[in-house]
Structure formats: structure tokens, C-alpha cells
Amino acid sequence: MGLLELKAYLKSNTNYTKPLLSSWVYDQKSECCNWERVKCNDTTGYVIKLWLSNINHETHIYADNENWFLNESLLQPFKELRILDLSRNGIRGWQGNKATIYCRFKYII
């Protein structure tokens, strides 16, 4: 459920009206490793990369909320996540334990 919680959080911080991450749905037949912008470890099946750059294909979708910060607790379920691309989304920083974020990832963009 971690990806769906992340999607809901991202959607709650935008005024964009088109579908956001449309393949990310709660469905027993849906495998999250096949969802758009998600890469999983072939052996473990755990999420290792999320590329969420410009998820709404807009230049500045978060204009109404100039102090938008991503809550690091949303990333806790992803123990093997090493690459995270959140560029071009208007995120200003992190809420929570920044040390956890910076020590865990190979790349944060």
C-alpha cells in the first residue's frame, strides 16, 4: 500500500485535474512492479527506484502551495529504494528525519 499512499499524498498537494499515475491502482490483479515509473528488484520484488519527475507534465503545478515539503515517512515502506527522482515537482524539502533519507539513498534528484 505504500505506493498508493504516496500517490494520494502527491495528488493532495496539486491542483492538477488529469489522472495522476493512472497505473497505480488498488487491484488484486495489478502488480506494482509493472506500474509506470516504478522499478523493482528482479529477485526480491521490492521497489528499488521511483522516477516521479514532473509527474503532472506541468511546469509549476504546486504554485498555490509555495512551502510544499515531502513527508519522509511516506518512503519508510520502501526499504530497498535507492534511487528517487522527484525533480520538477515544486518540492521545497523534507518533513521528518532527513538523516534517514540521505543515508539510505544512492541518488535523490
N, C-alpha and C positions, 0 to 999 in steps of 0.2 A: 504493500500500500504506500510505501514511501514516495514513489514517483507520482502517484495521484495526489498526495498531499502537497508535494512540491508544485505540481501543475495548478492546484487550487490556489495556492499562495501567490504564484506568479500572476494568475488571472485576476485575483482580488486587488492587485496593485496596478492594473491597467484599465484604461477606458476603451480599449480596442474591442470592436464588436464581432469580428470574424472568429471562427473557431481557432482555438489555441491548442497546438499539439494534438491534433484530431485523432491520431492513432492511439493516444494514451487513454484507454477506456477500461472500466471495470467490466470484464467479461471473462468467464472461466475458460473460454477458447482462445483468448488473446494472450500471447506470450510477450512479456515486456521486453525481452531481448530482441524482438523483432520490431519494436516501436521506433518511430523516427527519432533521430538524434540521441539514441542510446546504443552503447556498445557494451557487451558483456564478455566476461572471460569464458572461453570455449569449454574449459574443463569444469569450473565451479558454477557457472551460470550467474555469477554475481556481476552487478554493474561496475564497470571499470572506467567508463568515460561517458560524460554528458556534454554535448556541444549544443548549447542553448543560445548561441549568439543571435541577436536580432530576431528573437522568436516570433515577433509580430510583423516583421518586414516593414517596419516604420522607422523613420529617422529619430524620433523622440517621443515615444509612446507614453512615457511617465511624466510628462510635463506638469501635470496637476499636483504631483507629489515630489517636491524637489529634494526631500530628505529621505528617500527610499533606501532602506537597508535590508539586506537579506538575512534572515534568521538562520544561524548556523545549525540549529537543532534540526532543521529540515534535512540536513545532509547526514545526520547520525546513522540512519538505517543503511547507508552505503559504505560498509566497512572496507571494501576493496576499491572504492572510487579513487582514482589517482589523477585524472585529467578532467578539469571542469572549465568550460568556456561559457562565460556569462556576459561577454562583451556586447556593446551596443544595445544595452537594455536600460540604461539610466540608473543602474545600481550605484549608490554612493559609498557603500561599505557594508560592514557586517554587524549584526546584533549577536551577542553571545561571546563564547570563548574563542577569540581569534587564534590563539596558540594552537588549539586543536586543528583548526583549518590549515594553517600554514605548515605545520609539521607533517600532516598526513598526505598532502598532495604533491605530485611531481610537477604539475603545471596548473596554475589558476590564471585564467585570462579574463 
